[in-house]
Amino acid sequence: MGILQDKLSGYDAPQKAMQAGIYPYFRAIESEQDTVVIINGQKVLMFGSNSYLGLTCHPKVKAAAIAAINKYGTGCAGSRFLNGTLDIHIELENKLAQLVNKDAALCYSTGFQVNLGVVSLLAGRHDYLLLDELDHASIIEGSRLSFSKVLKFAHNDMTALKNKLKLCHKDRIKLIVVDGIFSMEGDLTNLPEIVKLAEQYGASIMVDDAHALGVIGKNGSGTASHFGLTDKVDLIMGTFSKSFASLGGFIASDKEIINYIKHNSRTLIFSASMTPASAAAVLASIEIMENEPERIKHLWDMTALALDGFKSAGFDTGKSETPIIPLFIRDDIKALQLTQNLLADGVFVNPVVSPAVPKEDCLIRYSLMATHTKEQVEISIEKITKAAKALGILG
């Protein structure tokens, strides 16, 4: 056995969890990503999906993807920079720019590639990146590839951000990068105060709207729209794998910034472009979102129902005010056991345990879709509460 194999063979945490019967990952789903899925031949209520608008199974979305395959084939066989740009990519970019009210947009194959390729690119050796400590992993990885100085501030702590900005040279680029809705905690970034500080210290702002598009803002257009601050935000990032029922991501900004990114971002230039079916699915999803505002309203009705139900049951839901609801367990083993017990009882949720979060902050991530019914939400609350009490998580 070589040195590499010898070193990695000692990693046995997954095996230990499997032996204990609490391994919760790579659960194979045998059906569409709907409010009810099939796992091991059994029906399970899905409360672990990011399909906030519930469009992954929508007939119009599926038909659009099929039509795109029939017209363009299954792939582009190259990067956007060379042979991989289709007219449907340009159509989608124009639509996205219009949606978030920016001059231009640029599509990538995944949302992770957007943050990796943009965050690493915009600030140079003598510049600064200022990140919320709970920013998504893709933002963190992008900052690690940057030559800039990276300054992290405590989650949504504006005094901490101000103190970091004070450390920055006034004549250098200072790019503040934050999630719009934080993916595990479900709370919103304090964009109004960030904008005030950015103006005071001459900083720029990039908002990751992966979990905000289709959820908040005018017609689901995201965080900047929600706060009425679109003109104060320099870059808006989004993904297609959540509300838009597809795969890919984009960055939107003014034409000059997009022009620079388009010709310098390595994750765009050296990656194959998103598939025609993916682009068509996004276009269809945006059209449905804009024409059916009742979807977002119902999503928020179910969010209010779930938050009230969990709080009444005694769960700590943190500062969440969105369809992402953390149920803080604060014990890794109990969080994993609860996840397995719930799956056996027909409810799918996601555990978030250390080292992804500190042990004292481990949680169950419960997320809603616009297609969930009142009955499904109430059943899930009842079953989760019962299982939590059985494990001594609730009194």
C-alpha positions as CSV (number, residue, x, y, z in Angstrom):
1,M,0.0,0.0,0.0
2,G,1.4,3.4,-1.0
3,I,1.7,6.4,1.4
4,L,-1.5,8.0,0.1
5,Q,-3.5,4.9,0.5
6,D,-2.0,4.2,3.9
7,K,-2.8,7.7,5.1
8,L,-6.4,7.8,3.8
9,S,-7.3,4.3,4.9
10,G,-7.2,5.5,8.5
11,Y,-10.3,7.6,7.8
12,D,-13.1,5.5,9.2
13,A,-15.7,8.0,10.5
14,P,-18.3,7.0,7.9
15,Q,-17.8,3.3,8.7
16,K,-18.2,3.9,12.4
17,A,-21.5,5.9,11.8
18,M,-22.7,3.0,9.5
19,Q,-22.0,0.4,12.2
20,A,-23.9,2.5,14.7
21,G,-26.8,2.8,12.3
22,I,-26.7,6.6,12.2
23,Y,-25.0,7.3,8.8
24,P,-27.3,9.8,7.1
25,Y,-25.7,10.6,3.8
26,F,-26.0,9.5,0.1
27,R,-29.6,8.2,0.7
28,A,-30.7,7.0,-2.7
29,I,-34.0,8.5,-4.0
30,E,-35.8,6.4,-6.5
31,S,-38.3,9.1,-7.8
32,E,-38.7,12.7,-8.7
33,Q,-37.6,15.4,-6.2
34,D,-41.2,16.1,-5.1
35,T,-42.8,16.6,-1.7
36,V,-43.1,12.8,-1.5
37,V,-40.1,10.7,-2.7
38,I,-39.5,7.0,-2.8
39,I,-36.6,5.6,-0.8
40,N,-36.1,1.8,-0.5
41,G,-39.5,1.4,-2.2
42,Q,-41.2,3.4,0.6
43,K,-42.9,6.8,0.4
44,V,-41.1,9.5,2.4
45,L,-42.1,13.2,3.0
46,M,-39.3,15.4,1.6
47,F,-38.3,18.2,3.9
48,G,-34.7,18.3,2.9
49,S,-34.9,19.7,-0.6
50,N,-33.8,23.1,-1.9
51,S,-36.5,23.1,-4.6
52,Y,-38.2,26.1,-3.0
53,L,-40.7,26.7,-5.8
54,G,-41.3,22.9,-6.3
55,L,-40.6,23.1,-10.0
56,T,-38.4,20.1,-10.5
57,C,-41.4,18.0,-11.6
58,H,-43.3,20.7,-13.4
59,P,-44.5,19.5,-16.8
60,K,-43.5,22.8,-18.5
61,V,-40.0,22.6,-17.1
62,K,-39.6,19.0,-18.2
63,A,-41.0,19.7,-21.6
64,A,-38.7,22.7,-22.1
65,A,-35.6,20.5,-21.2
66,I,-36.7,17.8,-23.6
67,A,-37.3,20.3,-26.4
68,A,-33.8,21.7,-25.9
69,I,-32.3,18.3,-26.1
70,N,-34.1,17.6,-29.3
71,K,-32.9,20.9,-30.8
72,Y,-29.3,21.1,-29.4
73,G,-28.4,17.6,-28.2
74,T,-27.3,16.7,-24.7
75,G,-24.2,18.8,-24.3
76,C,-22.0,21.6,-25.8
77,A,-18.7,19.8,-26.0
78,G,-16.7,22.8,-24.9
79,S,-16.4,25.9,-22.8
80,R,-18.4,29.1,-23.2
81,F,-15.2,30.8,-24.2
82,L,-14.7,28.7,-27.3
83,N,-17.4,26.5,-29.0
84,G,-19.8,26.1,-26.0
85,T,-21.9,29.2,-26.3
86,L,-25.5,28.6,-27.6
87,D,-28.1,31.2,-28.4
88,I,-30.1,29.8,-25.5
89,H,-27.3,30.7,-23.1
90,I,-27.4,34.3,-24.3
91,E,-31.2,34.4,-24.0
92,L,-31.0,33.1,-20.4
93,E,-28.3,35.7,-19.5
94,N,-30.5,38.5,-20.8
95,K,-33.4,37.2,-18.9
96,L,-31.4,36.9,-15.6
97,A,-30.0,40.4,-16.0
98,Q,-33.6,41.6,-16.4
99,L,-34.8,39.6,-13.4
100,V,-32.2,41.0,-10.9
101,N,-32.2,44.5,-12.6
102,K,-28.6,44.5,-13.6
103,D,-26.9,45.4,-16.9
104,A,-25.6,42.0,-17.8
105,A,-25.3,38.4,-16.5
106,L,-23.0,35.5,-17.2
107,C,-23.9,31.8,-16.7
108,Y,-21.6,29.1,-15.3
109,S,-22.0,25.3,-15.1
110,T,-22.6,25.3,-11.4
111,G,-23.1,27.8,-8.6
112,F,-20.0,26.7,-6.9
113,Q,-18.0,27.6,-10.0
114,V,-19.5,31.1,-10.0
115,N,-18.2,31.9,-6.5
116,L,-14.9,30.1,-7.0
117,G,-14.3,31.9,-10.3
118,V,-15.6,35.4,-9.3
119,V,-14.5,35.7,-5.6
120,S,-11.0,34.6,-6.5
121,L,-10.7,37.0,-9.4
122,L,-11.9,40.5,-8.4
123,A,-9.6,41.5,-5.5
124,G,-5.8,41.5,-6.1
125,R,-2.7,41.1,-3.9
126,H,-3.1,44.5,-2.1
127,D,-7.0,44.4,-1.9
128,Y,-9.4,43.0,0.6
129,L,-12.2,40.4,0.8
130,L,-14.6,40.8,3.7
131,L,-16.6,37.7,4.4
132,D,-19.3,36.8,6.9
133,E,-18.0,33.8,8.9
134,L,-21.1,31.8,7.9
135,D,-20.7,32.4,4.1
136,H,-21.2,29.4,1.9
137,A,-18.2,27.1,1.4
138,S,-17.9,28.1,-2.3
139,I,-17.2,31.7,-1.2
140,I,-14.6,30.5,1.3
141,E,-12.9,28.4,-1.4
142,G,-12.9,31.3,-3.8
143,S,-11.3,33.5,-1.2
144,R,-8.6,30.9,-0.7
145,L,-7.6,31.1,-4.4
146,S,-7.5,34.9,-4.2
147,F,-4.2,36.8,-3.6
148,S,-6.1,39.4,-1.6
149,K,-6.2,39.8,2.2
150,V,-9.2,37.9,3.6
151,L,-11.0,39.4,6.6
152,K,-13.8,37.4,8.2
153,F,-16.4,39.1,10.5
154,A,-18.8,37.6,13.0
155,H,-22.1,36.5,11.5
156,N,-24.3,39.5,10.7
157,D,-22.3,41.5,13.2
158,M,-22.1,45.0,11.8
159,T,-19.8,46.3,14.5
160,A,-17.4,43.5,13.6
161,L,-17.7,44.4,9.9
162,K,-17.0,48.0,10.6
163,N,-13.9,47.1,12.6
164,K,-12.6,45.0,9.7
165,L,-13.3,47.8,7.2
166,K,-11.3,50.2,9.4
167,L,-8.2,47.9,8.9
168,C,-8.4,48.3,5.1
169,H,-6.4,50.9,3.1
170,K,-8.9,53.4,1.7
171,D,-7.5,53.3,-1.8
172,R,-7.7,49.6,-2.3
173,I,-10.6,47.4,-3.5
174,K,-12.7,46.2,-0.5
175,L,-15.3,43.6,-1.6
176,I,-17.9,42.5,1.0
177,V,-19.3,39.1,0.1
178,V,-22.3,37.7,1.9
179,D,-25.1,35.2,1.5
180,G,-28.5,36.8,1.0
181,I,-30.2,34.0,2.9
182,F,-27.8,31.9,4.9
183,S,-28.2,28.3,3.8
184,M,-28.2,26.6,7.2
185,E,-29.4,29.3,9.6
186,G,-32.2,30.6,7.4
187,D,-31.7,34.2,8.4
188,L,-31.2,37.2,6.1
189,T,-28.0,39.2,5.8
190,N,-28.3,42.7,7.2
191,L,-28.0,44.3,3.8
192,P,-29.2,47.8,4.7
193,E,-26.4,48.2,7.3
194,I,-23.9,46.6,5.0
195,V,-24.8,49.2,2.3
196,K,-24.3,52.0,4.8
197,L,-20.9,50.7,5.8
198,A,-19.9,50.1,2.2
199,E,-20.7,53.7,1.3
200,Q,-18.8,55.0,4.4
201,Y,-15.7,53.0,3.7
202,G,-15.7,52.9,-0.1
203,A,-16.4,49.2,-0.4
204,S,-18.2,47.1,-3.0
205,I,-20.8,44.4,-2.3
206,M,-21.5,41.0,-3.7
207,V,-24.6,39.1,-2.6
208,D,-24.9,35.3,-3.0
209,D,-28.6,34.8,-3.7
210,A,-28.5,31.0,-4.1
211,H,-31.2,30.5,-1.4
212,A,-33.0,33.8,-2.0
213,L,-34.0,33.7,-5.6
214,G,-37.6,32.5,-5.9
215,V,-38.1,33.2,-2.2
216,I,-37.8,36.9,-1.5
217,G,-37.8,40.1,-3.5
218,K,-40.2,41.3,-6.3
219,N,-41.2,38.2,-8.3
220,G,-38.6,36.2,-6.4
221,S,-35.7,38.4,-7.6
222,G,-33.7,38.2,-4.4
223,T,-32.2,40.0,-1.5
224,A,-31.3,43.3,-3.0
225,S,-34.8,43.6,-4.4
226,H,-36.3,42.6,-1.0
227,F,-34.6,45.5,0.7
228,G,-35.0,47.9,-2.3
229,L,-31.2,48.2,-2.6
230,T,-30.4,46.7,-6.0
231,D,-28.6,49.9,-7.2
232,K,-26.4,49.7,-4.1
233,V,-25.2,46.1,-4.7
234,D,-22.4,45.7,-7.2
235,L,-22.7,41.9,-7.9
236,I,-25.6,39.4,-7.6
237,M,-24.9,35.7,-7.7
238,G,-27.4,33.0,-8.1
239,T,-27.8,29.3,-8.7
240,F,-30.2,27.2,-10.7
241,S,-30.3,24.0,-8.7
242,K,-32.8,25.3,-6.1
243,S,-35.8,27.4,-7.1
244,F,-35.0,27.1,-10.8
245,A,-35.1,23.3,-11.0
246,S,-31.9,22.8,-12.9
247,L,-28.1,23.0,-12.6
248,G,-25.8,25.9,-13.1
249,G,-25.3,29.5,-11.8
250,F,-24.8,33.1,-12.8
251,I,-23.2,36.4,-11.8
252,A,-24.9,39.7,-12.7
253,S,-23.4,43.2,-12.5
254,D,-22.7,46.2,-14.7
255,K,-21.4,45.6,-18.2
256,E,-17.8,46.5,-17.4
257,I,-17.5,44.0,-14.5
258,I,-19.2,41.2,-16.5
259,N,-16.9,41.9,-19.5
260,Y,-13.8,41.5,-17.2
261,I,-15.2,38.3,-15.6
262,K,-16.1,36.8,-18.9
263,H,-12.5,37.1,-20.2
264,N,-10.6,36.3,-17.0
265,S,-12.6,33.8,-14.8
266,R,-10.8,30.5,-15.0
267,T,-13.8,28.4,-13.9
268,L,-15.8,29.8,-16.8
269,I,-13.0,29.6,-19.5
270,F,-11.8,26.2,-18.5
271,S,-15.1,24.4,-17.8
272,A,-17.7,23.0,-20.2
273,S,-20.8,25.2,-20.5
274,M,-24.1,24.3,-18.9
275,T,-26.2,21.8,-20.9
276,P,-29.0,23.1,-23.3
277,A,-31.5,21.2,-21.2
278,S,-30.3,23.0,-18.0
279,A,-30.6,26.4,-19.6
280,A,-34.1,25.7,-21.0
281,A,-35.3,24.4,-17.6
282,V,-34.2,27.7,-16.0
283,L,-36.0,29.8,-18.6
284,A,-39.2,27.8,-18.1
285,S,-38.9,28.0,-14.3
286,I,-38.4,31.8,-14.3
287,E,-41.5,32.2,-16.6
288,I,-43.6,30.1,-14.2
289,M,-42.3,32.0,-11.2
290,E,-43.2,35.3,-12.7
291,N,-46.6,34.2,-14.0
292,E,-47.7,32.3,-10.8
293,P,-46.9,34.6,-7.8
294,E,-49.2,32.4,-5.7
295,R,-46.4,29.9,-5.5
296,I,-44.2,32.2,-3.5
297,K,-47.2,33.2,-1.3
298,H,-48.0,29.6,-0.5
299,L,-44.3,29.0,0.3
300,W,-44.5,31.7,2.8
301,D,-47.8,30.5,4.2
302,M,-46.2,27.1,4.8
303,T,-43.2,28.8,6.3
304,A,-45.3,30.7,8.9
305,L,-47.2,27.5,9.7
306,A,-44.0,25.5,10.2
307,L,-42.1,28.1,12.2
308,D,-45.1,28.6,14.5
309,G,-45.5,24.8,14.9
310,F,-41.9,24.1,15.8
311,K,-41.7,27.0,18.2
312,S,-44.9,25.9,19.9
313,A,-43.4,22.4,20.3
314,G,-40.4,23.9,22.0
315,F,-37.8,23.7,19.3
316,D,-35.1,26.4,19.0
317,T,-35.3,27.7,15.5
318,G,-32.6,30.4,15.9
319,K,-33.1,33.6,13.9
320,S,-34.7,31.9,10.9
321,E,-37.3,33.9,9.1
322,T,-37.4,32.0,5.8
323,P,-38.4,28.6,4.4
324,I,-35.0,27.2,5.7
325,I,-35.8,26.3,9.3
326,P,-32.9,25.1,11.6
327,L,-34.0,22.9,14.5
328,F,-31.1,23.1,16.9
329,I,-30.2,19.8,18.5
330,R,-26.8,20.7,19.9
331,D,-25.7,17.1,20.1
332,D,-24.1,15.4,17.1
333,I,-25.2,11.8,17.9
334,K,-28.8,12.8,18.8
335,A,-29.0,14.8,15.5
336,L,-27.8,11.8,13.5
337,Q,-30.1,9.4,15.4
338,L,-33.1,11.7,15.0
339,T,-32.5,11.9,11.2
340,Q,-32.4,8.1,10.9
341,N,-35.5,7.7,13.1
342,L,-37.4,10.2,11.1
343,L,-36.5,8.5,7.8
344,A,-37.8,5.2,9.2
345,D,-41.0,7.1,10.1
346,G,-41.3,8.6,6.6
347,V,-39.8,12.1,7.0
348,F,-36.6,13.2,5.2
349,V,-34.6,15.9,6.8
350,N,-30.9,16.8,6.7
351,P,-28.5,16.8,9.7
352,V,-25.8,19.4,10.0
353,V,-23.2,18.3,12.5
354,S,-19.6,19.0,13.3
355,P,-17.2,19.8,11.8
356,A,-19.6,21.6,9.4
357,V,-20.7,23.5,12.5
358,P,-19.5,23.6,16.1
359,K,-20.9,20.7,18.1
360,E,-23.0,23.1,20.2
361,D,-24.6,24.4,17.0
362,C,-25.5,21.1,15.3
363,L,-29.0,21.1,13.9
364,I,-31.6,19.5,11.7
365,R,-32.2,21.5,8.5
366,Y,-35.9,21.5,7.6
367,S,-36.7,23.2,4.3
368,L,-40.0,23.9,2.6
369,M,-41.3,23.8,-1.0
370,A,-44.1,25.8,-2.5
371,T,-45.8,22.5,-3.3
372,H,-46.0,21.3,0.3
373,T,-49.5,21.0,1.6
374,K,-50.8,22.1,5.0
375,E,-51.4,18.5,5.9
376,Q,-47.9,17.4,5.0
377,V,-46.3,20.2,7.1
378,E,-48.5,19.4,10.1
379,I,-47.7,15.6,9.8
380,S,-44.0,16.4,9.6
381,I,-44.1,18.7,12.7
382,E,-46.0,16.0,14.6
383,K,-43.5,13.2,13.7
384,I,-40.4,15.4,14.3
385,T,-41.7,16.5,17.7
386,K,-42.6,12.9,18.7
387,A,-39.1,11.6,17.6
388,A,-37.3,14.5,19.4
389,K,-39.2,13.8,22.6
390,A,-38.3,10.1,22.4
391,L,-34.6,11.0,22.2
392,G,-34.9,13.5,25.1
393,I,-34.2,16.5,22.8
394,L,-37.5,18.1,23.9
395,G,-38.9,17.9,27.4
